[in-house]
Every structure is written in structure tokens, then in C-alpha cells.
Amino acid sequence: MLPGVSPLLALPIALAAGCGSPPLSPDADLEGDAMVAALPADAALVARIDLEPRDLERWAQAGLVDPQALPLTGLPEALALACGVNGCLSLVEGPVAPRDEMAPRIDPHRWALAARDGDPLTWRRLAEDKAVAGEQVAVAALVRAHARGQAGLDPGSLQGAVPDGRAWLFAREPALLLDLARQRGLDLPDLPAEAAAVRSVALSVEPEGDLAWLTLRAVLVDEGEARRAARLLRVARVEGPAGTLLSRATVAREGAVVELQGAWITLDEVAAWLAAPQRAEVAP
């Protein structure tokens, strides 16, 4: 019996306590991540991936990639990607390089990659097992910033916003991302008013054999908005692949953070969804 509480009230209180939000997932440890720290300081979209030798084999078996079509001499060991005001780029770790026949050399340290929409792409070797690749303007700006000793992205600014996982994607405020996309010529609609309450969104992926565990974390502007978002997620009816993942997930909230955790997806499901894209729709 709870002290000072009548028997009639004790049971509802105990049930309510048992239905409380589960704890958030562990945070990604970013403080000592040199690859993240080397990215552009203004990055609004950031991703980090650690690759293992069997990853390419599993992806190929599921029909997600064709190893022979990869324009590299092997599989990188790690990637860190970022998009900012100067464009998008990726830091690459591992003894890999572009295939010579697909990427003519500019000089001993640089290759010209296939252009995307007329925007030149560059691969630049930084060390024997390190390189930077991406849009030419973004790569040049990063190399220039490093040569001048300018600080890169502060990993501490992402700490607590990214759940742990072997791969993760982090995005700052939706409005900032929308501005960057429109600067790059994408015709996108205005954001809904609710987007103003979101400070950041991050998705982490933890592979386990032929499936992957997913965690989606959103940081809201305050606890009230987070509480509202958690309530909406618990009752949302979503069609398509997003609905399938939502049905497998648990909603957690702590302070201004809301998290969908425990969702899983198989490589075969990913391949099927990519082959027949569907638009997620929220039922009224």
C-alpha cells in the first residue's frame, strides 16, 4: 500500500506508473569523433557510418547494391557526410580510391568524378587512407578551412541529439534544411506550422544480421511540445512503410526529447520498398 493513499486510489496510481514512458536510448558518443569534428562547421545535415566487410555482401544479396557498379576500388571503412552552405561532401576512411577508368586524375591527389546536374564533383586524397569527396566548391572550402586552422563542426553540439548506432543521420531545424534545399534548386512546399517546434531530428541504425534496428529521435523546443508530439505519435495511423515501422516502435519521451525506438526492418523489406516506392499517408 502506498503511504497516505486510499486503497481505491492505489491501484490506478500504480497502473499509471507502470504505463510511464520507457527511458531514451543511449546517446551516440560524439565527443572524440575526429571525423565529425573535421566536417564543415555550418553543416545542417550530418551522417556517420562505420562499415564492416560483410555489409556489402549482405546488401548485394538483398539486391540493394551491385558491387561491380561501385566506382571505388573497395569498400570504405567509415564515412562522415555533411551538407552546408557550400554544398555536400563526404570524408572517407580506408585504403580506397576511385576506379581510374571512371574518374580521370586531375593531379596525383585529385580525381574528377561524374558531375551531378552539371555541378563538378571531386575526390581529393588527404592521406594514404583518408579522402574527401563531394561537390567541388564544398571540397575546396573544407580543404581551405583546414589549411587555415579554422574549427570544424563541434561534435558536442550534437551530443544528446543523436541516439547510438553504427550509422546515423542528423538534421538541424527543418526550416534551415528547407532553405538549403531551395538554394540548390529544389522546388519544395512550405513546412507545416508544427515544424517550427522541432530543433533537430536524428535517425540511427544498428545492423544485426539481415535486419536493422532503427531509432528516431526528435528534439523539440520545449517539454510541452514534446509531450504533444508523443501523444500524436501514440495515436497516429500511418499507411505504407512508415506505418509498418511505426507499428513496430515504442514511443519514449524525456524532457524535450521524443523518440521512436525498437523499430526494425529487414534488408528484403528495404529492397521491396525501394523497388516500389510508396507515399506514406496519415489517416484523418
N, C-alpha and C positions, 0 to 999 in steps of 0.2 A: 504494500500500500504506500502511495506517495504521501509524505508527511503534510498534514494540513489540507488534504484534498479529499472530498467525499467519495465514497465508493461509486456513486453514479457518474462522477466526472473522471475518475481514474482511468477507466477503460478507454474513453475517447482520446484522452491526453496521450496515453501510451501508444495507441494506434497512430495518432498524428506524428509522434516522434519517430515511429518505425517507418513512416512514409516520407521522411525527410530526404532532401537531395543527397545523392551519393557524393563523395569527395571528387574534386577535379583530378584529372590525370596528372602524372608527374610532368614537370616542365622540362623542355629541352635545355641542356646545359650549354649556353652560348658564350659564356664569359671568355673561355680560352680558345674560341674558334677563330683561327687565323684566316681561314678562307672568307668567312663572313666579314671580318674586320677589314679585309682587303677590297671589299666591294665599294662602289661609289657611295659617298655619304648621303646623297639625296635619293637613294633607292626607295621607290614606293612599293615595288613588288620584288620579293626576295624568295629564293628557293635554295634548298640544300639537299644533296643526295649523296649517300655513301653506297657505292655499288660493290657487289660481290661477284666472283667468277661465274656462278651458276645463274645469275639474273638473266643474262642474255639468252641462255639456253631455255629457261622457263618461258620467257617472252616469245621466243621463236616457236616453241611447241604450241603455244596458245594462238599463234598467228598474229601476234601484236607487232612483231618486227621481222624484217628479212635481214639476217646478218650480212649477207652479201651486198646489200644495198647501203650499209652504213659507210659514210665517206671517211672513215677513220681506219687506222691500221690495227686497232684493237679496242677493247672496252676500257674507258677511263675508270679510275679507282674512286674518284669523288668529283662532284660538280657543285658549284655555287653560282646561281644565276641572279641577275638583278636587272630591273628596268627603272630608269630615271629620266631626267630632262634631256640627257644626251642620247638616249636610246637604250637598247638592251644588249647585254653581254653575258658571258659565262666564263668563270675560272675553271680550269680543268687540271686535275692532278692524275698522274700516271704516265708511263712511257709510251704515249700515243701521239700520232700526228695525222694530218690529212693525207689521204691517198694522193700520190703525186699526179696521177692521171686526171684526178678530179679537181685538184687545187694547185694551179701553177704557182711557183715560188716568185715572190717579189724580190726577196733577198734571203740570205741564209736563215733569217729568223722569222720571216713573214710569208704567209700564203694568202692568195686571193681566193675566197670561197664564192660559190654561186650566189649571185645577187638575188635579193628578195624585193620585188616591186621596184627594181632599179636602185635600191639602196645597197652600196657595196658592203660586203662582209669580209672580215679579216680574221685570220688565225695568227697569233703572234706568240712565239716561244719566249717564256720568261726565264726558264731554267731547263735542265735536262728532262725533268718530269713535271714541269708546270707550264701552263699556257693560258692565254686569254683569247677568247673567240667571240665574235659578235659584230654588230654594226660598226662600220669603220670609224664614225665620229665618236661613238661611245668608247671603243677600244683606245683610240688616240687620247681621249680626255682622261681615261684611267691611267694610262702609262705616264702621261704628263703630270698628273696629280701625285703619283708615286715618286717620280723623279724629283719633284719639288718638296717631298716630305710632308705633303698635306694629309690630314687624317682621313681615313675612310669611314665606313659605316660603323657606328658604335653598337657592338653586339648587346651591350647592356640595355639599350633602348628597346630591344625585342624580348628581353628576359621576362618571363611570366606571361607573355602573349602567345607563345608557341608551345604546344604540347610535344612531348618527347616522341621520336620516331626516326627510323633510318632515312626517311625522306620527309621533307615538309615544305609547305608553301605559305608565305606570309604576305598579306596585303594591308596597306595602311587605309586611311579613310576612303570610302567609296567615291566621294567627290573628287579626291586627288587622283585616283585611278581613272575616273571618267575624263578628267581634264587631259591626262597624259594620252589616253586612247584617242581623244578627239584631235589632239595635236598631231597624231600620227595618221590622221585622215579617216578614222573610223566614224561612221555615222551611227551614233548610239542615242537612244531616247534618254530623257531626263530621269533621274533617280526618283523613286518614291520618297515621300516626306520622311518615312521611317528610317531611311538610310542615314539621315543626319545624326541619329543616336549611336551609330557604330563607329568606334575608333579604329578597330582592326579586326581582321579575320585571318585565321590560320588553319591549315589542314595538314595533319601528319599521317604518315603511312608507315606501318610496321609489317613487312612481309613475313609470312610464315608458311613455308612450302608453296603450295599453289593457290594460296589466298592471301589477302592483306587485311589487316585491322586498320580502321580509319577513326580518326578523332578530329572533330571540327570544333574550334574554339573561337568565340567572338568576345571581344572586349567592348562593352557599352560605355556610354558617357557617365552613367551613374547606376546605383543599385536598383533604383526604381525601374529604369528602362530594362535592365537585365531581368528583373522579376517578370516584367510584362512579356519580354521575348521568350522566357522559359515557359510561361503559361501558353503562349501561342503555339510553341513547338509541340507541347504535350497533346494538344487537341487538333493539330493541323492534319488535313487529309490531302496528301500529295500523290499525284499519279506518276507513272513511269519509273525509271531507275532511281530518281531521287526519293520517291515514295518507298521503294523497296529498302533503300538504305536507312531511311528514317524509321521504318518499322523494326529494324534490327538494332536501333540505337537506344541508349538511355540518355535522358536529359539531366544534366547536372548544373547547378548554379552555386557560385560562391562570390559574394560581393557583386562587383560589376561585370563578372565573367560568366558567360553561359557556354556550355559545352555539350555536344553530342558525342557520346563515347560508346565503344563496344560494337559499332557497325562493322561488318565485314563484307568482302567482295572477292569472288574467285576470278582468276585470270580468264576463264572461259566466259564469264559474265561480262567482263570488260570488253573482250573481243566481240561478243554478240552486240553489245550496246553501241560500240563504235561502228560496227557494220550496218546497223540500222538505228541511226540517231533518233531519239525521241525527245520531245519538248515536255519538260515537267510542268504540270498544271496543278494549281492549288484549287481544290473544290470550294465552292462558296459555303 
